[in-house]
């Protein structure tokens, strides 16, 4: 069965005009081989051959000019050349190479409208697919090249192939299109987006992962699900209770049955090995991993329940934090990483982000939700696991090291100081956003350097102590 591919019509006035010109002059260039044979035969064989090649050249050029579609499948997105904007070659990115997708004002709109249904507000914008590394192309899709329905298809496809928290600008564009299309047609109860989304789910999505419902028991009835705390992709986190009435956290992950059994088994072995390693950890600032098990094709990690908001929730509630509090939290982060990285072999957290650091009522910071125990999903399915804005370049390439956690720590400090996520795969300086002491700004910058980063957590702690004493 041929693999399904989403195709969106991409309008390029220059291409269309050039193609029309070539087609209209078909009689002229099509008879060139005949003219060459008549006038050059016996004079120059080379000239005769050149005359004969002219139609082939125009046919190849016509084929190139006729390539006017955006192509998307489960692997990536390809955008054609755009002569109107001076882009002579098409661009391709795999989904796992895309760090961020957002909407911005178009920098090179030709002023032509790709559709009578597109408002000037929408057509003056462009979708940007920003890659993780500078070596890869940045894909820009001006929305005046698509009609409103094609734009909606593109937005829903992005949600399908790039799951997770979307940039707010995408949601704003989607709402604008819904309002626009609602004004254009009131005949249908359902929007074009709804219809397209249902079709994409039917064609592309694997069998749905359904989180467990409240009241369900696992592990022979010894653990009862109280409520879901979070879910997404192929995993979920629950608040659960034991037979003794103790509250615990249960983390659930699943590999689709469609994947090869040998690969799934290897992934489960990796999960068990990582889980045993985490169970040996004993530090008051790290959540205690109590146990692990598998049943019904799903793998579970059992953790102690930690109360309090994570740092992302805390910042959303209180806004960006004062520097003195950030320093206290940073010292605790350094202690956590010092402990993890001093193990034999070193334990790499792999997901040391604001979402996985809980602030308890007594001011103690606790690290939760190790990315290490989740990596088996990525290895089995080819899906990269993690929050892109906090992932070091080497971790993105599959070679995480203790320094990768330091990169994530630097990104977390940037978030606490500014209230904004850092830019993926870039050195971050909070002084560009807010007033902060030069020493702390330099520390965050040094932690987030793609290359030449601070060597270890001990150096980080020493610098933090100096900053705190001189503040």
Residue pairs with C-beta under 8 A, 6 or more apart in sequence:
3 73
3 74
4 73
4 203
4 204
5 71
5 72
5 73
6 71
6 72
6 73
6 153
6 157
6 200
7 69
7 70
7 71
7 72
8 69
8 70
8 72
8 146
8 150
8 153
8 154
9 68
9 69
9 146
9 147
9 150
10 68
10 69
10 70
10 79
10 80
10 82
10 141
10 145
10 146
11 68
11 112
11 114
11 145
11 146
12 68
12 80
12 81
12 82
12 83
12 84
12 145
13 84
13 110
13 112
14 83
14 84
15 65
15 68
15 81
15 82
15 83
15 84
16 65
16 68
18 65
18 83
19 62
19 65
19 66
22 29
22 58
22 61
22 62
22 65
23 62
29 54
29 55
29 58
30 55
32 51
32 52
32 54
32 55
33 51
33 52
33 54
33 55
35 51
36 47
36 48
36 50
36 51
36 52
37 48
37 51
37 52
40 47
40 48
40 51
41 48
64 81
67 80
67 81
67 90
68 80
69 80
70 77
70 78
70 79
70 80
70 141
70 154
71 77
71 78
72 78
72 157
72 161
74 95
74 161
74 204
75 94
75 95
76 92
76 93
76 94
76 95
76 97
77 92
77 93
77 95
77 129
77 139
77 161
78 90
78 91
78 92
79 90
79 91
79 92
79 139
79 141
80 90
81 87
81 88
81 89
81 90
82 142
82 145
84 110
84 112
85 108
85 110
85 142
86 108
91 137
91 139
92 137
93 129
93 131
93 136
93 137
93 139
95 161
95 162
96 382
96 383
96 384
97 131
97 132
97 133
97 136
98 129
98 130
98 131
98 132
98 162
99 130
99 131
99 132
99 388
99 389
99 424
99 425
100 130
100 167
100 388
100 389
100 424
101 127
101 128
101 129
101 130
101 158
101 162
101 166
101 167
101 170
102 127
102 128
102 130
102 167
102 169
102 170
103 125
103 126
103 127
103 128
103 167
103 169
103 170
103 172
103 173
104 125
104 126
104 128
104 169
105 124
105 125
105 126
106 123
106 124
106 125
106 126
106 142
106 143
106 144
107 126
107 140
108 142
109 123
109 124
109 126
109 142
109 144
110 144
111 144
112 144
113 123
113 144
114 123
114 143
114 144
114 145
114 146
114 147
114 150
115 123
115 146
115 147
115 148
115 150
116 147
117 147
117 148
117 149
117 180
117 181
117 184
118 143
118 144
118 146
118 147
118 148
118 151
118 180
119 176
119 180
121 176
122 143
122 148
122 151
122 173
122 176
122 177
122 180
123 143
123 144
124 143
124 144
125 142
125 143
125 173
126 140
126 141
126 142
126 143
127 140
127 141
127 143
127 154
127 158
128 138
128 139
128 140
128 141
129 138
129 139
129 140
129 141
130 138
130 424
131 137
131 138
132 388
132 393
132 396
132 424
132 425
133 393
133 425
141 154
143 151
146 154
148 177
148 180
148 181
148 184
149 181
149 192
151 173
151 177
152 174
152 177
152 181
152 192
152 193
152 196
153 196
155 170
155 173
155 174
155 177
155 193
156 193
156 196
156 197
156 200
157 200
158 166
158 170
159 166
159 197
160 200
160 201
160 204
160 205
163 232
163 233
164 232
164 233
174 193
177 193
178 191
178 193
181 191
181 192
181 193
182 191
206 256
206 258
207 256
207 257
207 258
209 233
209 234
209 235
209 236
209 254
211 228
211 231
211 236
211 238
211 252
212 218
212 225
212 228
212 236
212 238
212 252
213 225
214 225
214 226
214 227
214 228
215 224
215 225
216 224
216 225
217 223
217 224
217 225
218 225
218 250
218 295
218 296
218 300
219 293
219 295
219 300
221 243
222 242
222 243
223 240
223 241
223 242
223 248
223 250
223 302
224 240
224 241
224 242
225 238
225 240
225 250
226 238
226 239
226 240
226 241
226 247
227 238
227 239
228 236
228 237
228 238
229 237
229 238
229 239
229 249
230 236
230 237
231 237
233 383
234 253
234 254
234 255
234 256
234 377
234 381
235 251
235 252
235 253
235 254
235 374
235 377
236 251
236 252
237 249
237 250
237 251
237 252
237 369
238 249
238 250
238 251
238 252
239 247
239 248
239 249
239 250
239 305
240 247
240 248
240 249
240 250
241 247
241 248
242 248
247 305
248 290
248 302
248 303
248 304
248 305
249 287
249 302
249 303
249 304
249 305
249 306
249 368
250 300
250 301
250 302
250 303
251 300
251 301
251 302
251 303
251 369
251 373
252 298
252 299
252 300
253 271
253 298
253 299
253 300
253 301
253 374
253 376
253 377
254 297
254 298
254 299
255 264
255 267
255 268
255 297
255 376
255 377
255 380
255 381
256 381
257 297
259 380
259 381
263 379
263 380
264 380
266 379
266 380
267 376
267 377
267 379
267 380
268 294
268 299
268 376
270 375
270 376
270 379
271 292
271 299
271 373
271 376
272 292
274 370
274 372
274 373
274 375
274 376
275 289
275 292
275 301
275 373
276 292
277 343
277 347
277 372
278 289
278 301
278 347
278 370
278 372
278 373
279 289
279 290
279 291
279 292
280 343
281 288
281 289
281 339
281 340
281 343
281 347
282 288
283 336
283 339
284 364
285 332
285 335
285 336
285 339
285 364
285 365
285 366
285 367
286 336
286 339
286 340
286 366
286 367
287 303
287 304
287 306
287 358
287 366
287 367
287 368
287 369
288 303
288 304
289 301
289 302
289 303
289 370
290 302
290 303
290 304
291 302
292 299
292 300
292 301
292 302
292 373
293 299
293 300
293 302
294 300
299 376
301 373
303 368
306 358
306 360
306 366
306 368
307 358
307 360
307 361
308 358
308 359
308 360
308 361
308 366
309 317
309 358
309 359
310 354
310 355
310 356
310 357
310 358
310 359
310 368
311 329
311 354
311 355
311 357
311 358
311 359
311 412
311 415
311 416
312 353
312 354
312 355
312 415
314 321
314 359
315 321
315 354
315 415
315 416
315 419
319 419
320 416
320 417
320 418
320 419
320 434
321 329
321 416
321 417
323 417
323 436
323 437
323 440
323 471
324 471
326 413
326 416
326 417
326 440
327 440
327 464
327 467
327 468
327 471
328 363
329 357
329 359
329 365
329 416
330 409
330 413
330 460
330 464
331 461
331 464
331 465
331 468
332 364
332 365
333 352
333 357
333 365
333 409
333 412
333 413
334 409
334 457
334 460
334 461
334 464
335 461
336 349
336 365
336 367
337 349
337 352
337 402
337 405
337 406
337 409
337 457
337 460
338 457
338 458
338 461
340 346
340 347
340 348
340 349
340 402
340 405
341 347
341 348
341 402
341 405
341 456
341 457
346 402
347 372
348 372
348 400
348 401
348 402
348 404
348 405
349 356
349 367
349 370
349 371
349 372
349 405
349 408
350 370
350 371
350 372
350 374
350 375
350 386
350 395
350 400
350 404
350 405
351 369
351 370
351 371
351 374
351 386
351 387
351 390
351 408
352 367
352 390
352 405
352 408
352 409
352 412
353 387
353 390
353 408
353 411
353 412
354 412
354 415
354 416
355 369
355 387
356 367
356 368
356 369
356 371
357 365
357 366
357 367
357 368
357 412
358 365
358 366
358 367
358 368
359 365
360 366
371 385
371 386
374 385
375 385
377 383
377 385
378 384
378 385
384 396
386 395
388 396
388 424
389 411
389 421
389 422
389 423
389 424
390 407
390 408
390 411
390 412
390 421
390 422
391 404
391 407
391 408
391 424
391 425
392 400
392 403
392 404
392 407
392 408
392 450
392 453
393 425
393 450
393 451
394 400
394 401
394 403
394 404
395 401
395 404
395 407
396 425
402 456
402 457
403 453
403 454
403 455
403 456
405 457
406 447
406 453
406 454
406 456
406 457
406 460
407 447
407 448
407 453
409 447
409 460
410 422
410 428
410 443
410 444
410 445
410 446
410 447
410 448
411 421
411 422
411 428
411 447
411 448
413 430
413 440
413 443
413 444
413 447
414 420
414 422
414 428
414 430
414 444
414 448
415 421
415 422
417 430
417 433
417 434
417 436
417 440
417 444
418 430
418 433
418 434
420 433
422 428
422 448
425 450
426 448
426 450
427 445
427 448
427 449
427 450
428 444
428 445
428 448
429 441
429 444
429 445
430 436
430 440
430 441
430 444
431 438
431 441
437 467
437 471
439 463
439 466
439 467
439 470
440 467
443 460
443 463
443 464
443 467
446 453
446 454
447 453
447 454
447 460
454 460
454 463
